[in-house]
Every structure is written in structure tokens, then in C-alpha cells.
Amino acid sequence: MTTQTKQFCYWHPHPAVTTDIVLFTIREEKLQLLLIRRRNPPFQGGWALPGGFLDMNEDLADCAKRELEEETGIKNVYLEQLYTFGKHDRDPRERVISVAYYALIPSDRLTLQPASDATEAGWFAYDELPALAFDHREIARTAQERLVAKLDYSTIAFQFLPKQFTLSELQDVYETIRSEPVDKRNFRKWITARNLIEATGNERRNGSHRPAQLFRTKRPGRVEIIR
């Protein structure tokens, strides 16, 4: 039996594909995202989201993870595909389609090591962003809107917290992302009714206040739909 290898060649022009990552955290009581300062043209010296071109033998999610680690030193974070951005003039170099992701990280894991195509990396409050390269402001806005929407029907808020947290810290996450206060009694009733967390048996003391009970999520490392 003869084995034949078939190769297909398409003459139609092929666009390049990139991944861009919106990495959120909560620090200084604000929703913040990570930006890198570009080393190379276009927009050399300007601020942008971490990201880069897809290798031919690489899956999209692997590309996003690689670019995030190469440009910021951050890895092992929650990552979710967001949206595809493909306006014909979004990149002055050539026809480029970007598959955007958003990622979440607790504030206790914020050590940065900018490298690769980035000369610098820094955290910026979402409502105080500088001018951004390409269409990255639109990507950031889309990610923030997705994050706000998922608070109501998923456990995504836990991705911002350490392994053990207080109920006040969990409420702070909701208030920070929504940019509005949450009623304490109703919030705790809502969280308790959904059986999402459990007491650890530990407490944390802040100053002269009564020690606060510490909790943990029952299914760490996962984002689930709340029914």
C-alpha cells in the first residue's frame, strides 16, 4: 500500500494572528490591569497590552500564556478567551487578527519581570489608563464589561482572592469591580445561600478589631456557573 501525503496550498492572502491579554488584579482598592511599554515599532515606547504573534505550531491559549510570561514574567493564572478583534486597519504593519484573552490574578502574586518585546511593565487603574497602542483600549473595555457581567452568574470573583479570605474582602472584590457599594447583609446572605465557601477555622486580626473569620472557596482554581 502506498501512503501519499497531500499538501494544500492556498493562493489567497493569509492574515497574521496575534493574542493580546488583559490581566486584571485588584490593588489599592481599584481594578487595575497590566500594561507593557513596547520595545519595537509600531508604537515604540508606548503602552500596550501584553501579547504577540501566534507561532505556526501553537494553539491560541498556549500563545497567550507564552506571551504573558515572556513579557511580564507572570504565569499560572486564570485565563479565558474574550473576543476576536479584526478591523482591517487595526495594525499598521499588515492585516492582523487578534484573539484577545483576559486573565485574573490575586494581589499577592504581582511580581513583574518585563522582558522580550517589553522594556517595562506596570499596573494601571482601569479608569486611569494612558493612551494605548493599536485597538487595545477597546479590548480592555470589552474585558472589563465581560468581568462585570460574569460577577452575577459565576464564581469569577474568587480568582482575585488569596487561598484564605474574609467575607469583607470578598465583598470588596464585588464593590471594586462594579464601582458601587453592596449591602453587607444581603451580600452575605446571597453568598451563603449558594454554598460556595466554607470556613477554614482560622481567624485574622486587624488592629484592635475583633478577629475576622477566614473562608476558602470549595472549588479552588475553577470558575463555575452559579445556578
C-alpha positions as CSV (number, residue, x, y, z in Angstrom):
1,M,0.0,0.0,0.0
2,T,1.3,3.4,-1.0
3,T,1.0,6.2,1.5
4,Q,0.5,9.5,-0.1
5,T,1.0,12.8,1.7
6,K,-1.3,15.6,0.4
7,Q,-0.3,19.2,0.8
8,F,-2.7,22.0,0.1
9,C,-1.6,25.4,-1.0
10,Y,-4.0,28.4,-1.0
11,W,-3.1,31.4,-3.1
12,H,-5.5,33.6,-1.1
13,P,-3.5,36.0,1.2
14,H,-3.3,35.0,4.8
15,P,-3.7,37.4,7.7
16,A,-1.3,37.2,10.7
17,V,-2.8,36.2,14.1
18,T,-1.9,37.5,17.5
19,T,-3.1,37.1,21.0
20,D,-3.5,40.0,23.4
21,I,-4.1,39.6,27.2
22,V,-5.9,41.8,29.6
23,L,-4.6,40.9,33.0
24,F,-6.7,42.2,35.9
25,T,-6.0,42.5,39.6
26,I,-7.3,44.5,42.5
27,R,-4.8,46.6,44.3
28,E,-5.0,49.9,46.2
29,E,-8.8,49.4,46.2
30,K,-9.0,49.7,42.5
31,L,-9.5,47.4,39.5
32,Q,-6.1,47.5,37.7
33,L,-4.7,46.0,34.6
34,L,-1.2,45.2,33.4
35,L,0.4,47.2,30.6
36,I,3.8,46.8,28.9
37,R,5.9,49.5,27.3
38,R,6.7,48.4,23.7
39,R,10.3,48.0,22.8
40,N,9.8,47.9,19.0
41,P,7.8,49.8,16.3
42,P,5.0,50.4,15.7
43,F,4.0,52.5,18.8
44,Q,7.6,52.1,20.1
45,G,7.8,53.4,23.7
46,G,4.0,53.4,24.0
47,W,1.9,51.4,26.4
48,A,0.1,48.3,25.3
49,L,-1.4,45.1,26.4
50,P,0.9,42.0,26.6
51,G,0.7,39.9,23.5
52,G,2.3,38.8,20.3
53,F,2.2,36.7,17.2
54,L,0.9,33.1,17.1
55,D,3.5,30.5,16.1
56,M,2.6,28.1,13.3
57,N,2.6,25.0,15.6
58,E,1.0,26.7,18.6
59,D,-2.5,26.7,20.0
60,L,-4.1,30.1,20.8
61,A,-4.3,29.6,24.6
62,D,-0.6,28.4,24.6
63,C,0.3,31.6,22.7
64,A,-1.4,33.8,25.2
65,K,0.3,32.0,28.1
66,R,3.7,32.2,26.5
67,E,3.4,35.9,25.6
68,L,2.2,36.8,29.1
69,E,5.1,35.0,30.7
70,E,7.7,36.3,28.2
71,E,6.7,40.0,28.5
72,T,5.8,40.1,32.2
73,G,7.1,37.0,34.0
74,I,3.6,36.1,35.1
75,K,2.3,32.6,34.6
76,N,-0.2,30.1,36.1
77,V,-3.2,32.5,36.1
78,Y,-6.8,32.1,35.3
79,L,-7.2,32.7,31.5
80,E,-10.3,32.9,29.4
81,Q,-10.8,33.7,25.7
82,L,-12.6,37.0,25.3
83,Y,-13.3,38.1,21.8
84,T,-11.7,38.3,18.3
85,F,-10.7,41.8,17.0
86,G,-10.3,42.0,13.3
87,K,-10.7,45.5,11.9
88,H,-8.7,45.7,8.6
89,D,-6.7,48.7,9.8
90,R,-6.1,47.8,13.4
91,D,-2.4,47.2,12.8
92,P,-0.3,49.5,10.6
93,R,2.2,46.6,9.7
94,E,-0.1,44.2,8.0
95,R,-3.5,42.5,8.2
96,V,-3.6,41.2,11.8
97,I,-6.4,39.5,13.6
98,S,-6.1,39.4,17.4
99,V,-7.7,36.8,19.6
100,A,-8.0,38.5,23.0
101,Y,-7.9,36.8,26.4
102,Y,-8.5,38.2,29.8
103,A,-6.7,36.9,32.9
104,L,-7.1,37.4,36.6
105,I,-4.5,37.3,39.4
106,P,-4.7,37.9,43.2
107,S,-2.8,40.9,44.5
108,D,-0.3,38.8,46.5
109,R,1.2,37.4,43.2
110,L,2.2,40.7,41.5
111,T,6.0,40.3,40.9
112,L,6.8,41.5,37.4
113,Q,9.8,40.6,35.2
114,P,9.4,42.5,31.9
115,A,11.4,41.0,29.0
116,S,11.1,40.0,25.4
117,D,9.4,42.9,23.5
118,A,8.7,44.9,26.6
119,T,11.0,47.4,28.2
120,E,8.8,48.0,31.2
121,A,5.6,46.6,32.8
122,G,3.3,48.3,35.2
123,W,-0.1,48.3,36.8
124,F,-2.7,51.0,35.9
125,A,-6.1,51.7,37.3
126,Y,-8.8,50.8,34.7
127,D,-10.3,54.3,34.9
128,E,-6.9,56.0,34.6
129,L,-5.4,54.3,31.6
130,P,-2.8,56.1,29.4
131,A,-3.0,56.2,25.6
132,L,-2.8,52.6,24.3
133,A,-1.3,51.1,21.1
134,F,-3.5,49.6,18.4
135,D,-7.1,49.0,19.5
136,H,-6.1,47.9,23.0
137,R,-8.3,50.4,24.7
138,E,-11.3,48.7,23.0
139,I,-10.0,45.3,24.1
140,A,-9.6,46.5,27.7
141,R,-13.1,47.9,27.7
142,T,-14.6,44.7,26.4
143,A,-12.7,42.7,29.0
144,Q,-14.0,44.9,31.8
145,E,-17.6,44.6,30.6
146,R,-17.3,40.8,30.5
147,L,-15.8,40.8,34.0
148,V,-18.7,42.9,35.4
149,A,-21.3,40.7,33.7
150,K,-19.8,37.4,35.0
151,L,-20.0,38.5,38.6
152,D,-23.7,37.9,38.6
153,Y,-23.7,34.3,37.3
154,S,-20.2,32.8,38.1
155,T,-17.6,32.4,40.8
156,I,-15.1,34.5,38.9
157,A,-14.6,36.9,41.9
158,F,-12.7,34.2,43.8
159,Q,-9.8,34.5,41.3
160,F,-8.9,37.8,42.8
161,L,-8.5,36.4,46.4
162,P,-5.8,34.6,48.3
163,K,-6.5,31.0,49.4
164,Q,-8.0,32.2,52.7
165,F,-10.1,35.4,52.8
166,T,-12.6,37.2,54.9
167,L,-16.2,37.9,53.8
168,S,-15.3,41.6,53.8
169,E,-12.5,41.0,51.4
170,L,-14.9,39.1,49.1
171,Q,-17.4,41.9,49.3
172,D,-14.7,44.4,48.4
173,V,-14.0,42.5,45.2
174,Y,-17.6,42.9,44.1
175,E,-17.7,46.5,45.0
176,T,-14.4,47.3,43.3
177,I,-15.4,45.7,40.0
178,R,-18.9,47.1,40.0
179,S,-17.7,50.5,41.2
180,E,-20.7,50.7,43.6
181,P,-21.5,49.7,47.2
182,V,-23.1,46.4,48.1
183,D,-25.4,45.9,51.0
184,K,-23.4,43.9,53.6
185,R,-26.3,41.8,55.0
186,N,-27.8,41.0,51.6
187,F,-24.4,40.1,50.1
188,R,-23.6,37.7,52.9
189,K,-27.0,36.1,52.7
190,W,-26.6,35.7,48.9
191,I,-23.1,34.1,49.2
192,T,-24.1,31.8,52.0
193,A,-27.2,30.5,50.1
194,R,-25.1,29.4,47.2
195,N,-22.9,27.1,49.2
196,L,-19.7,28.4,47.5
197,I,-17.4,28.9,50.5
198,E,-16.5,27.1,53.7
199,A,-14.9,28.3,57.0
200,T,-11.3,27.3,57.5
201,G,-11.3,27.5,61.3
202,N,-8.7,30.3,61.2
203,E,-9.1,34.0,62.0
204,R,-7.3,37.2,61.1
205,R,-6.9,40.1,63.5
206,N,-6.6,43.7,62.1
207,G,-5.5,46.1,64.8
208,S,-7.9,46.3,67.7
209,H,-10.9,45.0,65.8
210,R,-12.4,41.6,66.6
211,P,-10.7,38.8,64.7
212,A,-12.4,38.1,61.3
213,Q,-13.2,34.5,60.3
214,L,-11.4,33.2,57.3
215,F,-13.0,31.3,54.5
216,R,-12.0,29.5,51.3
217,T,-13.8,28.5,48.1
218,K,-14.9,24.9,48.0
219,R,-13.7,24.5,44.4
220,P,-10.4,26.5,44.1
221,G,-8.9,27.2,40.7
222,R,-12.2,26.9,38.9
223,V,-14.7,29.4,37.6
224,E,-18.2,27.9,37.7
225,I,-21.7,29.0,36.7
226,I,-23.8,29.9,39.7
227,R,-27.3,28.3,39.5
